[in-house]
Amino acid sequence: MEKYLFYARFTEEDGYSIDFPNVEGAYTEGETLEEGLRMAEECLGLHLYGLKEYGEVIPESPSREELEKTLLSNQSIFEIVIDLDEIKEGIIKFKGDAINEHI
């Protein structure tokens, strides 16, 4: 089981924009906090899966304490745990469903 813990930075402004410090290219958004949390997990999971598949290094998340020092008044931090085995299973299921729809 390959699990990773990252901290997502949520910026509230007409919904939520979400980024992951130290994870270049991983950004998402959500209209509500609940949607933002779902989107953050999906975005980070797929991003880390892609890095792993292409032999890239998975970066480390800064500590919660480090990030809290840099927050603006409209920002919050949420913990996101990613299990790459679950992501891989979801991708395989999705590909299988997509193939079955075309048969």
C-alpha positions as CSV (number, residue, x, y, z in Angstrom):
1,M,0.0,0.0,0.0
2,E,1.5,3.3,-1.1
3,K,0.0,6.2,0.9
4,Y,1.0,9.9,0.8
5,L,0.0,12.8,3.1
6,F,-0.1,16.2,1.6
7,Y,-1.5,19.5,2.7
8,A,-3.8,21.4,0.4
9,R,-4.1,25.2,0.5
10,F,-7.6,26.4,0.0
11,T,-8.1,30.0,-1.0
12,E,-11.7,31.2,-0.5
13,E,-12.8,33.7,-3.1
14,D,-16.1,33.1,-5.0
15,G,-15.7,29.4,-4.2
16,Y,-12.4,27.7,-3.4
17,S,-9.2,27.5,-5.4
18,I,-6.9,24.8,-4.3
19,D,-3.2,24.2,-4.7
20,F,-0.6,21.9,-3.2
21,P,2.7,23.6,-2.2
22,N,5.7,21.8,-3.7
23,V,3.5,19.9,-6.2
24,E,4.0,21.8,-9.4
25,G,1.0,21.8,-11.8
26,A,-1.6,20.4,-9.3
27,Y,-4.4,22.9,-9.0
28,T,-8.2,22.6,-8.8
29,E,-11.2,24.4,-7.5
30,G,-14.6,23.8,-6.0
31,E,-17.8,25.9,-5.5
32,T,-18.2,24.6,-2.0
33,L,-15.8,23.3,0.6
34,E,-17.1,19.7,0.2
35,E,-16.7,19.9,-3.6
36,G,-13.2,21.4,-3.1
37,L,-12.2,18.5,-0.8
38,R,-13.4,15.9,-3.3
39,M,-11.7,17.8,-6.2
40,A,-8.4,18.2,-4.2
41,E,-8.3,14.4,-3.5
42,E,-9.0,13.6,-7.2
43,C,-6.5,16.2,-8.5
44,L,-3.7,15.2,-6.2
45,G,-4.3,11.5,-6.6
46,L,-4.2,11.6,-10.4
47,H,-1.2,14.0,-10.4
48,L,0.9,11.7,-8.1
49,Y,-0.2,8.6,-10.1
50,G,1.1,10.3,-13.3
51,L,4.4,11.2,-11.6
52,K,4.8,7.7,-10.5
53,E,3.9,6.2,-13.8
54,Y,6.4,8.4,-15.6
55,G,9.2,7.7,-13.2
56,E,9.2,11.2,-11.7
57,V,10.0,11.9,-8.1
58,I,7.0,12.5,-5.9
59,P,7.8,15.7,-3.9
60,E,7.4,16.0,-0.1
61,S,4.7,18.2,1.3
62,P,5.9,21.0,3.5
63,S,4.8,20.6,7.2
64,R,1.5,22.0,8.3
65,E,3.5,24.4,10.6
66,E,5.5,25.8,7.7
67,L,2.4,26.4,5.6
68,E,0.4,28.0,8.5
69,K,3.1,30.7,8.7
70,T,2.4,31.8,5.1
71,L,-1.4,31.7,5.1
72,L,-3.4,34.8,4.1
73,S,-6.6,35.6,5.9
74,N,-8.8,33.9,3.3
75,Q,-6.7,30.7,3.2
76,S,-7.0,27.4,5.1
77,I,-5.1,24.1,5.1
78,F,-6.6,20.7,4.8
79,E,-4.9,17.3,5.0
80,I,-5.3,15.1,2.0
81,V,-4.2,11.4,2.1
82,I,-3.7,9.6,-1.2
83,D,-3.6,5.8,-1.6
84,L,-2.0,5.2,-5.0
85,D,-3.3,1.6,-5.1
86,E,-6.9,2.9,-4.8
87,I,-6.2,5.5,-7.6
88,K,-4.8,2.8,-9.9
89,E,-7.8,0.6,-9.2
90,G,-10.1,3.5,-10.1
91,I,-8.3,4.2,-13.3
92,I,-8.4,0.5,-14.4
93,K,-12.2,0.4,-13.6
94,F,-12.8,3.6,-15.5
95,K,-10.9,2.3,-18.5
96,G,-12.8,-0.9,-18.4
97,D,-16.2,0.9,-18.1
98,A,-15.2,3.1,-21.1
99,I,-14.3,0.1,-23.2
100,N,-17.5,-1.7,-22.3
101,E,-19.6,1.3,-23.4
102,H,-18.2,1.1,-26.9
103,I,-18.7,-2.7,-27.4
